[in-house]
Amino acid sequence: MPETITAIYENGVLRPLNPLSLNDGETVEITIVAEVSQEELKGDRETSMMRAFVGGMRLPKKQGKLDRAELIKRAQQWRELMQKMEPLPGKPLSEMVIEDRGPW
């Protein structure tokens, strides 16, 4: 069963901070993921927001509920976009699955 542990790397050896549920000589596969501090996460979030802003993506100006007029405007824009889209070629996935199942 998969188990996530925390370990410290010291003198070329990974030392688990808590006992493991392994038998002696048992082979395991290890994936190394370095822990990230909250300060590093905060920096990543700020960097991502700055990249999005510089790249032309607009961040919301206000938080909270949208007024009715804005919701109507967005719904209309969505409808117009959907009307411009062409249907995908081929059969729908649901039909292909039904065909693959064969007769009941």
C-alpha positions as CSV (number, residue, x, y, z in Angstrom):
1,M,0.0,0.0,0.0
2,P,1.4,3.5,-0.9
3,E,2.7,5.4,2.1
4,T,4.0,9.0,2.2
5,I,6.7,9.7,4.7
6,T,9.0,12.6,5.6
7,A,12.7,12.0,5.7
8,I,15.9,13.9,6.1
9,Y,18.9,13.4,3.8
10,E,22.1,13.2,6.0
11,N,25.5,11.9,5.0
12,G,24.2,10.3,1.8
13,V,21.4,8.5,3.5
14,L,17.6,9.2,3.7
15,R,16.6,9.0,7.4
16,P,12.8,8.6,8.0
17,L,11.4,10.8,10.7
18,N,8.9,8.1,11.8
19,P,9.0,4.3,11.8
20,L,8.1,2.6,8.5
21,S,5.8,-0.3,8.0
22,L,8.4,-2.3,6.0
23,N,10.0,-5.7,6.5
24,D,13.8,-6.0,6.5
25,G,15.1,-6.5,3.0
26,E,11.9,-5.3,1.4
27,T,12.4,-3.5,-1.9
28,V,10.5,-0.2,-2.4
29,E,10.3,2.5,-5.1
30,I,11.0,6.1,-3.9
31,T,9.9,9.3,-5.4
32,I,11.8,12.4,-4.2
33,V,9.7,15.5,-3.7
34,A,11.4,18.4,-1.9
35,E,9.2,20.2,0.7
36,V,8.5,23.8,-0.2
37,S,8.3,26.5,2.5
38,Q,5.4,28.8,2.7
39,E,7.6,31.7,1.8
40,E,8.6,29.9,-1.4
41,L,5.0,29.2,-2.2
42,K,4.1,32.8,-1.7
43,G,6.9,33.9,-4.0
44,D,5.7,31.4,-6.7
45,R,2.1,32.7,-6.4
46,E,3.3,36.3,-6.8
47,T,5.5,35.4,-9.7
48,S,2.7,33.6,-11.5
49,M,0.3,36.5,-11.0
50,M,2.9,38.9,-12.4
51,R,3.5,36.7,-15.4
52,A,-0.2,36.5,-16.1
53,F,-0.6,40.3,-15.8
54,V,2.4,41.0,-18.0
55,G,1.2,38.4,-20.5
56,G,-2.0,40.2,-21.0
57,M,-4.3,38.1,-18.8
58,R,-6.5,40.3,-16.8
59,L,-7.0,39.6,-13.1
60,P,-10.5,40.2,-11.6
61,K,-10.9,43.8,-10.4
62,K,-13.4,43.0,-7.7
63,Q,-14.1,40.0,-5.6
64,G,-17.5,38.8,-4.7
65,K,-20.8,38.5,-6.6
66,L,-21.3,39.8,-10.1
67,D,-24.3,42.0,-10.7
68,R,-27.2,40.8,-12.9
69,A,-26.2,42.9,-15.9
70,E,-22.7,41.4,-15.9
71,L,-24.0,37.9,-15.7
72,I,-26.4,38.5,-18.6
73,K,-23.5,40.0,-20.7
74,R,-21.2,37.0,-20.0
75,A,-24.0,34.5,-20.8
76,Q,-24.6,36.2,-24.1
77,Q,-20.9,36.2,-25.0
78,W,-20.8,32.5,-24.1
79,R,-23.8,31.8,-26.4
80,E,-22.2,33.7,-29.3
81,L,-19.0,31.7,-28.8
82,M,-20.8,28.4,-28.8
83,Q,-22.7,29.3,-32.0
84,K,-19.4,30.0,-33.8
85,M,-18.0,26.6,-32.9
86,E,-18.3,23.8,-35.5
87,P,-19.3,20.3,-34.4
88,L,-16.4,17.9,-34.1
89,P,-16.0,15.3,-36.9
90,G,-16.9,11.7,-36.2
91,K,-19.2,10.0,-33.8
92,P,-19.7,11.0,-30.2
93,L,-17.8,8.9,-27.7
94,S,-21.0,7.6,-26.1
95,E,-22.0,6.0,-29.5
96,M,-18.6,4.4,-29.9
97,V,-18.7,2.9,-26.4
98,I,-22.2,1.4,-27.1
99,E,-21.0,-0.1,-30.4
100,D,-17.9,-1.6,-28.6
101,R,-20.1,-3.3,-26.0
102,G,-22.0,-5.2,-28.7
103,P,-25.4,-6.7,-28.3
104,W,-26.7,-7.3,-24.8
